[in-house]
Amino acid sequence: MVLDGKTVLVTGGTGSFGKCFARYCLENTKVKKIIIYSRDEYKQFVMQNEFREHAERLRFFIGDVRDLERMRRALKGVDYIVHAAALKQVPACEYNPNEAIKTNIHGAMNVIEAALDSDVRKVVALSTDKAVNPVNLYGGTKLVSDKLFIAANAYIGAGDKAFSIVRYGNVAGSRGSVIPLFRSLMEKGETKLPITDHRMTRFWISLTQGVELVIKALEESAGGETFISKIPSFKITDLAEAMLPGCEKPEIGIREGEKLHEVMVTVEDSMTTYEFEKHFIVYPQMIWDEKRQPRSDGKKVAEGFTYNSGNNTEWLTVEQIRELLKTV
């Protein structure tokens, strides 16, 4: 396996993704070492206690992606970087735009600069559906971040490095998502579950599926790709029905910066998008290295193709959602 005998550094590693990634790799691969790089000492302390049985293969490094010199120090002996650090809350980014830019854009630049100056072989950065045709600052900063990581492949020269992207939407049950909100209302005895818009759809992806997509990118990337999983969609109204059968679903209006559907591939992306059995790959429109051409085992999508949670061909039923909720 790609991680066997390797050292991986995860930025923002004390978050939900970082914990799941560390657990998955420590239990399912022969990874040599995982370095958790983050700025919150208390979260690192909590994670150290949670992963006590894996202490010999887990390291904790306090630092901020905004600090280039600290990033450079942290990358000594590192083979792969998974970049998960970001300011993600839409309202917080709108109210603190300078901070969002410092972390999401300047931080991305620092990770790239440090990786280019080190012996790191591959970097995979986490993206989001909000970076596609962004309607809020968070999405805008992540779009710039994605472009920076893709363009980083132009600076490799003769070196054997690769920078790529993994894109998915809200993870089922993640902090700030609708499932915890509905559950909190149900615990209070509410019989109504508010829906921002009855037309709203989302993709269903678990943290483990997100981790597996990152590992696939580490295994297969040549540089410049954006990996996107083929996953089912669901209607928010069906989610409410699965969680509280027969409940009222008052429509309260879409929130600022929110979209009706999660968009992964746009019409413009279709020009360089290829379909595989379980995922899509969007290749960069500008190719700086002839080695980084689309793989021969992929099928070019039709011109005008789009992939979003509203036009998906795979949908979850209420019963299927109810079963999946048992794992969240």
C-alpha positions in Angstrom: 0.0 0.0 0.0 1.1 3.5 -0.8 1.5 4.5 2.9 3.4 1.5 4.0 6.7 2.5 5.6 6.0 6.2 4.9 5.7 9.3 7.1 2.6 11.4 6.6 1.9 14.9 8.0 -1.7 16.1 8.3 -2.3 19.8 8.7 -5.3 20.6 10.8 -4.9 17.0 12.0 -7.0 17.3 15.2 -10.2 17.9 13.2 -12.8 15.3 12.3 -11.0 14.3 9.1 -7.6 14.2 10.7 -8.8 11.9 13.5 -10.5 9.6 11.0 -7.5 9.6 8.7 -5.1 8.8 11.5 -7.3 6.0 12.9 -7.9 4.5 9.5 -4.2 4.5 8.5 -2.9 3.3 11.9 -5.3 0.4 11.9 -5.3 -0.6 8.2 -1.8 0.3 6.8 1.8 -0.1 7.8 2.3 3.6 7.9 5.6 4.4 9.6 4.5 7.6 11.3 1.7 10.2 11.2 2.4 13.7 12.3 -0.5 15.8 13.5 0.3 19.5 12.7 -2.1 21.9 14.3 -2.2 25.0 16.5 -4.4 24.0 19.4 -2.5 22.3 22.2 -5.6 21.2 24.1 -7.1 19.4 21.0 -3.7 17.7 20.6 -3.7 16.6 24.2 -7.2 15.2 23.8 -6.3 13.3 20.6 -3.1 11.9 22.3 -5.3 10.4 25.0 -7.7 9.0 22.4 -4.9 7.4 20.4 -2.8 6.2 23.3 -2.5 2.6 21.9 -0.8 4.1 18.8 1.6 6.4 20.5 4.7 4.8 18.9 3.5 5.8 15.4 1.8 9.2 16.2 3.6 12.5 16.6 2.2 15.9 17.5 3.6 19.1 16.2 2.2 22.5 17.4 2.3 25.0 14.5 0.2 27.1 12.2 0.0 26.8 8.4 0.4 30.6 8.4 4.0 30.1 9.7 6.2 29.1 6.8 9.4 28.5 8.9 7.5 26.2 11.2 6.0 24.3 8.3 9.5 23.8 6.9 10.8 22.5 10.2 7.8 20.1 10.5 8.5 18.5 7.1 11.8 17.0 7.9 11.6 13.3 6.9 8.0 13.6 5.7 7.0 11.7 2.5 3.4 12.9 2.1 1.3 15.8 3.2 -2.5 15.8 3.6 -3.6 19.4 3.8 -6.8 19.6 5.9 -6.3 22.9 7.8 -8.8 25.6 7.0 -11.3 28.1 8.4 -14.5 26.4 7.2 -17.5 28.1 8.9 -19.2 30.3 6.2 -20.5 33.0 8.6 -17.2 33.2 10.5 -15.3 33.7 7.2 -17.7 36.4 6.1 -17.2 38.3 9.3 -13.5 37.7 9.5 -12.4 37.8 5.9 -8.8 38.7 6.5 -8.4 35.7 8.8 -10.0 33.4 6.3 -7.5 34.6 3.6 -4.5 34.2 5.9 -5.3 30.6 6.7 -7.0 29.3 3.5 -4.9 31.2 1.0 -1.6 32.2 2.6 -1.6 29.0 4.5 -1.9 27.0 1.3 1.0 29.0 -0.2 3.1 28.1 2.8 2.3 24.4 2.6 3.3 24.5 -1.1 6.5 26.5 -0.6 7.6 24.2 2.3 6.8 21.1 0.2 8.7 22.4 -2.8 11.8 23.0 -0.6 11.6 19.6 1.1 11.8 15.9 0.1 8.0 15.5 0.2 6.8 13.4 -2.7 3.1 14.1 -2.8 0.7 16.6 -1.4 -3.1 16.1 -1.3 -5.2 19.1 -0.4 -8.9 18.8 0.7 -11.3 20.9 -1.3 -15.0 21.5 -1.0 -18.1 21.8 -3.2 -18.2 25.5 -2.1 -15.1 26.1 -4.1 -17.1 25.4 -7.3 -18.8 28.6 -8.5 -18.4 30.1 -5.0 -21.1 32.3 -3.6 -19.4 33.0 -0.3 -15.9 34.0 0.9 -15.1 30.5 2.3 -15.8 29.1 -1.2 -13.7 31.9 -2.8 -10.7 31.2 -0.6 -10.9 27.5 -1.3 -11.1 28.1 -5.0 -7.9 30.1 -4.8 -6.3 27.4 -2.6 -7.2 24.7 -5.2 -5.7 26.8 -8.0 -2.5 27.3 -6.0 -2.1 23.6 -5.4 -2.7 22.7 -9.0 -0.3 25.4 -10.3 2.3 24.2 -7.8 3.0 21.4 -10.3 4.5 24.0 -12.6 7.3 24.6 -10.1 8.5 21.1 -9.6 11.0 21.1 -12.5 12.8 17.8 -12.8 11.8 16.7 -9.3 9.5 13.8 -8.5 6.6 15.6 -6.7 2.9 15.8 -7.2 0.2 18.2 -5.9 -3.4 17.1 -6.2 -6.9 17.9 -4.9 -9.7 15.9 -3.3 -13.2 17.4 -3.4 -16.3 16.4 -1.5 -19.2 18.2 0.2 -20.5 18.2 3.7 -19.7 15.0 5.6 -22.7 13.2 7.1 -23.0 14.2 10.7 -20.1 16.6 10.7 -20.1 19.7 13.0 -22.4 22.4 11.7 -24.3 20.1 9.4 -28.0 19.4 9.4 -28.0 15.9 11.0 -26.7 17.2 14.4 -29.2 20.1 14.2 -32.2 17.8 13.6 -31.0 15.5 16.4 -30.7 18.4 18.9 -34.2 19.5 18.0 -35.6 16.0 18.5 -33.9 15.7 21.9 -35.8 18.8 22.9 -39.1 17.2 21.9 -39.7 19.2 18.7 -42.2 17.7 16.3 -41.2 20.0 13.4 -37.9 19.9 11.5 -37.2 23.1 9.6 -36.1 22.9 6.0 -34.4 25.9 4.4 -35.7 24.9 1.0 -37.8 21.9 0.1 -35.9 21.5 -3.2 -32.5 21.2 -1.4 -30.3 18.1 -2.1 -26.9 17.0 -0.8 -24.4 14.2 -1.4 -24.0 11.5 1.2 -20.4 10.8 2.1 -18.9 9.5 5.3 -15.6 10.5 6.8 -14.2 7.1 6.0 -15.1 7.5 2.4 -13.4 10.9 2.4 -10.3 9.2 3.8 -10.3 6.5 1.2 -10.5 9.1 -1.5 -7.5 10.8 -0.1 -5.5 7.6 -0.1 -6.6 6.9 -3.7 -5.2 10.3 -4.6 -1.9 9.5 -2.9 -1.7 6.3 -4.8 -2.7 7.4 -8.2 -2.0 11.1 -8.6 0.6 12.3 -11.1 0.0 16.0 -10.3 -2.8 18.5 -11.0 -5.8 16.2 -10.7 -9.0 16.9 -8.7 -10.5 13.6 -7.5 -14.3 13.4 -6.9 -16.1 10.3 -5.6 -19.3 8.9 -7.2 -21.6 9.0 -4.2 -25.4 9.0 -3.8 -27.6 12.0 -3.3 -30.5 12.6 -0.9 -33.3 15.1 -0.5 -33.2 17.1 2.8 -36.9 16.5 3.1 -36.3 12.7 2.9 -33.6 13.1 5.6 -36.1 14.8 7.9 -38.6 12.0 7.2 -36.0 9.3 7.9 -35.1 10.9 11.3 -38.6 11.8 12.4 -41.3 10.0 10.5 -44.4 12.0 9.8 -42.9 15.3 11.1 -43.9 18.7 9.8 -41.3 20.2 7.6 -41.8 24.0 7.6 -39.7 25.9 4.9 -37.8 28.7 6.5 -35.9 30.1 3.5 -32.4 29.5 2.2 -29.5 30.9 4.3 -27.0 33.4 3.1 -24.2 31.8 1.2 -26.1 28.5 0.9 -26.7 26.6 -2.4 -29.6 24.3 -3.3 -27.3 21.6 -4.6 -23.7 20.6 -4.0 -21.8 21.1 -7.2 -18.7 19.0 -8.0 -18.2 19.2 -11.7 -19.3 22.3 -13.8 -20.0 22.5 -17.5 -16.6 24.3 -17.8 -14.9 21.5 -16.0 -16.4 18.9 -18.4 -13.8 19.8 -21.0 -11.1 18.1 -18.9 -13.1 15.6 -16.8 -12.7 11.9 -17.1 -15.0 9.2 -15.6 -13.8 6.1 -13.8 -15.6 3.2 -12.2 -16.0 4.9 -8.8 -14.8 8.5 -9.3 -14.2 11.4 -11.6 -11.0 13.2 -12.2 -10.9 16.8 -13.3 -7.6 17.5 -15.0 -6.1 21.0 -15.2 -6.9 23.0 -18.3 -3.2 24.1 -18.5 -0.7 21.3 -18.7 2.9 22.2 -17.7 4.4 18.7 -18.0 3.7 16.2 -20.7 4.0 13.4 -18.1 0.8 14.7 -16.5 -1.7 13.6 -19.1 -5.2 12.0 -18.5 -5.0 8.3 -17.7 -5.8 6.0 -20.6 -8.3 3.9 -18.5 -10.7 6.8 -18.0 -13.6 7.8 -20.2 -13.9 11.5 -21.3 -17.3 12.9 -20.2 -19.6 14.5 -22.7 -19.3 18.2 -23.4 -21.7 20.0 -21.2 -21.6 17.3 -18.5 -22.3 18.4 -14.9 -22.2 16.5 -11.7 -24.1 17.8 -8.7 -26.4 16.5 -6.0 -29.5 17.6 -7.9 -28.8 15.8 -11.2 -27.2 12.7 -9.8 -28.3 9.3 -11.1 -28.0 7.6 -7.7 -30.4 8.5 -4.9 -31.0 7.3 -1.4 -34.5 6.3 -0.3 -35.9 7.2 3.1 -35.3 3.7 4.3 -31.7 3.7 3.1 -31.0 7.0 4.8 -32.5 5.6 8.0 -30.0 2.7 7.9 -27.1 5.0 7.1 -28.0 7.2 10.1 -27.2 4.3 12.4 -23.5 4.7 11.4 -23.4 8.5 12.0 
